Amino acid sequence: MVSDKEATLFTRYIPDRRGRVAIDAGCGNGKFSRQLRAFGYHVTGFDFSTVSLKAAQRSGFGLGLAYLRHDLDSGDPPACPLTASTWSCAVRSCRCSRSPRDG
């Protein structure tokens, strides 16, 4: 999850979270998606990696937490149940790693 300092900053600057919708772009193994859910958001995590999404699903999903496979470089997800007017928080955790597409 996130550090205590990060959690304190997040809750200080974004106090109204319960029941709101968050998008985790490039969710990887879902670690931050689960943290957002613990903060009270309904979360949809997106990632292009099937391996990462399987790991995320093994770590927890269900009511208020879902994962979808999509490469965000190719545009908006066609199966996304969200529109710009329905989500209140979008995050992208900064992980620097090379994907197979990087060559």
C-alpha positions in Angstrom: 0.0 0.0 0.0 1.1 3.6 0.4 3.3 4.9 3.2 1.7 6.6 6.2 3.0 10.0 5.0 1.4 9.5 1.5 -1.9 8.4 3.1 -2.0 11.4 5.3 -1.3 13.8 2.4 -3.9 12.1 0.2 -6.6 12.2 2.9 -5.7 15.8 3.7 -6.0 17.1 0.2 -8.8 14.8 -1.0 -11.1 14.5 2.1 -14.4 13.7 0.3 -13.9 10.2 -1.0 -16.6 7.8 0.3 -18.7 6.4 -2.6 -16.9 8.4 -5.3 -15.4 6.8 -8.4 -11.6 6.5 -9.1 -9.7 5.3 -12.1 -6.3 3.7 -11.7 -4.5 4.0 -15.0 -1.8 1.4 -15.4 -2.8 -0.3 -12.2 -0.2 -3.1 -12.5 -0.8 -5.6 -9.6 -3.6 -3.5 -8.2 -1.7 -2.4 -5.1 -2.8 1.3 -5.3 -6.3 0.3 -6.6 -6.8 -1.6 -3.3 -5.5 1.4 -1.4 -8.0 3.7 -3.2 -10.7 1.2 -2.3 -9.6 1.3 1.3 -9.9 5.1 1.2 -13.6 4.7 0.2 -13.5 5.0 -3.6 -15.2 2.7 -6.1 -12.2 1.8 -8.2 -11.7 0.6 -11.8 -8.0 -0.3 -12.6 -6.8 -0.5 -16.1 -3.6 -2.2 -17.4 -2.5 -3.7 -20.7 -0.7 -6.6 -19.0 -2.6 -9.8 -18.6 0.0 -11.0 -16.1 -0.4 -7.9 -13.9 -4.1 -8.0 -14.0 -4.2 -11.7 -13.0 -1.9 -10.8 -10.0 -4.3 -7.9 -9.1 -7.3 -10.1 -9.2 -5.6 -12.7 -7.0 -4.8 -10.0 -4.5 -8.4 -8.8 -4.3 -11.4 -7.5 -6.2 -15.1 -7.5 -5.8 -17.6 -4.9 -4.6 -16.3 -1.5 -5.5 -13.1 -2.8 -7.1 -12.7 -4.0 -10.7 -9.9 -4.5 -13.2 -10.1 -4.2 -17.0 -7.4 -5.0 -19.6 -6.8 -2.1 -21.9 -3.8 -0.3 -23.4 -4.5 3.4 -22.6 -2.1 4.4 -25.4 -4.7 3.2 -27.9 -7.4 5.5 -26.6 -10.3 5.3 -24.2 -11.4 1.8 -23.1 -14.4 0.7 -25.2 -15.9 -1.4 -22.4 -15.4 1.3 -19.7 -18.6 1.9 -17.7 -17.4 5.3 -16.8 -17.8 8.7 -18.5 -15.9 11.9 -17.7 -19.0 13.0 -15.7 -19.0 9.9 -13.5 -15.5 9.7 -12.0 -14.0 12.0 -9.5 -10.3 10.9 -9.2 -7.9 9.5 -11.7 -4.4 8.4 -10.7 -1.3 7.0 -12.3 1.2 5.5 -9.9 4.7 6.3 -11.1 6.5 3.1 -11.8 9.4 3.2 -14.1 9.8 0.0 -16.0 10.3 -1.0 -19.6 7.6 -2.8 -21.3 8.2 -5.3 -24.1 6.9 -2.6 -26.5 9.9 -0.4 -25.6 12.2 -2.6 -27.6 
